[in-house]
């Protein structure tokens, strides 16, 4: 009897502790300075995220010197708010200009831009905003509930588990490959090969650098991304305008759907994807070194597999936007767990927050939560308020965004081009990155010409080095014993998931082929076709 | 002047006025400083690593506290890439006028050139203006594995080839530190296998996970875990004990003074800087490193203030370079 009672009592007291902590945190948070930090931070983040070329790192690095001079909670709140805002803001330019404002929004471009071309940019922007908020909210609530446990998850993820997880993540290529899985795999292999340029991630020696210090530092990800997406879009819009008689706008023929708010039905259809995205973001955010981009793709892939309208994915699916945007925003709160409890930054933004902690004379690590519970809960409250800010600030940006779709492209795209050059340079204060951006612009144009999909290329470029690190560290630590890769249950689960994913990709492709054969005469009028002309 | 002549009258007046005004402000600013006209404009301080890292933070503390002393604003600019090589090279190639300087660090200025002879610069391609701080390293093991250094040393000597240690990357302080230890103990460098991670905290995480057996990492990354009894500190690399870890012996006390590997940071510029630039930085850094505000901020970052003037810093960098080049040769890293 006693043992049965024990568990509910323990859970109740645990929840009571959290409620108490949140109350104290809210008390610490409620000041005009902190509220200003939230709204100001989210606005700055949205702005930088929404402008193609200006990266999230740039936004955070810009507010960093200010935050270091503030109260610890205000400073950390400002940095988090900029992060949250920028991750969301990236979706705006992904949807409007086919150019992800941040790497994490690369997944949103496919469906978002397709909707813009159909004159439904408003709907897409609304969905991105709502799902960012719901995804972030879901993951923040779970972080608050599970915070002490999350650090334990991090401890379980050694190099072999990390490797297995990345293996699984790579199967995403299958669901974003577009029409041909073979072309998707080819693009993926090219991205993987490209990622090997530069310093060997484990041994530090140069690979394919040809004695050039620029190549030794590897291909810059931000310039690569800007080049691959923005330049081909620029070229496409230029050709479109040449063929038109008068000024043209982004939406096809200038006609926009009158009612471009989200309907209740659309929201509830996508809600499961948002919640799942939040959970996926949480799970991947806890593991250092993954970041928001894989989370968006994994969430997208899972949504596509479960959706009743899977055939719309890649051709303008609101559910797709919901999945990817909730996935990448779900990471925000979760990265705080390894940062605060282990002192391990998962990405550039948390690295800057780690610096802020040191400047505030706060030592992150196992003792942090015990010593500074108020601050941690204050930060949680700040994250929750960020979600409210995200919605309010988002509404303003959506209004502007909808307007931009009606501005002639002759004004919009030259400006974007300037921003891209600026952003490529500002990412590392290095001229070589502008050249990188232009080169990948040409690569992007060639990709579009021969029908190679860009997204698998980008995913492989991100995941390649992670896969390599996981594998080589596992082998170094085990003295070259390959069985270490299969020795833990966590890894085995991920290998099983990988197999399931591969089987399901092959099966759905096979079914698609059969369907195509049986209905060969039906004209397929997809957005992709409209894009390619 | 033709440009001014073509302007309309009110604009011409404005242009002349501005010209006079700027001359006046420059004249007013000039004599206020004792050391000639340097610096007469803001100084770019290039950090060859990303924002938020320890070198970046050191540079930002400097940029905040130094302007009243040197008499010009300092703008911190991050140029990361290739382990600090890109930013360092950018400064080396810039004009030697004292307005583009480098936040020098052990990794970018000495370790990279010492272990990568292919790198297009040498450790002495810069003018060292002054070292500001050092960064103590701590040898840590999982709690409950080894009680003290003697026990650890015994394990290292008897279980040769079995122990693994985590580093923040090949050729980093965390990689070479343990090698210095084997050399001091006179055991082969294959005594333990390095596993390379991305950063000091990541190496510590691997230690907590049990993927590696020991790590010798910088103090701020591991201090909290030591306080929280998650890992145990066995030795520190500074000549004297650290305030934060009063019970942990130094390698010097353990009879191994050669394991005195520390990270360091300072300011450097392109080669052949004008003498007045060198002089004013020597003076400014000496004053800065005595100021309370700087001392406090630097200690908060986990660094030890350790000023060396330009000449001593140059000699120090040379010794460090030769020491690590020798290690690199013995490991076959420099082939």
Interface residues (C-beta under 8 A of the other chain):
Chain A: X57 X60 X61 X64 X65 X68 X154 X155 X156 X157 X158 X159 X198 X199 X201 X202 X203 X204 X205 X206 X211 X213 X214 X216 X217 X218 X288 X289 X342 X343 X344 X345 X348 X351 X352 X353 X354 X355 X356 X358 X359 X361 X363 X364 X365 X366 X367 X368 X370 X428 X429 X430 X469 X473 X476 X477 X479
Chain B: X50 X51 X52 X53 X56 X57 X60 X76 X77 X78 X79 X80 X81 X82 X83 X85 X86 X89 X90 X115 X116 X118 X119 X120 X164 X169 X170 X171 X193 X194 X195 X196 X197 X198 X199 X201 X202 X204 X205 X206 X208 X209 X210 X211 X212 X220 X221 X222 X223 X224 X225 X227 X228 X230 X297 X300 X301 X302
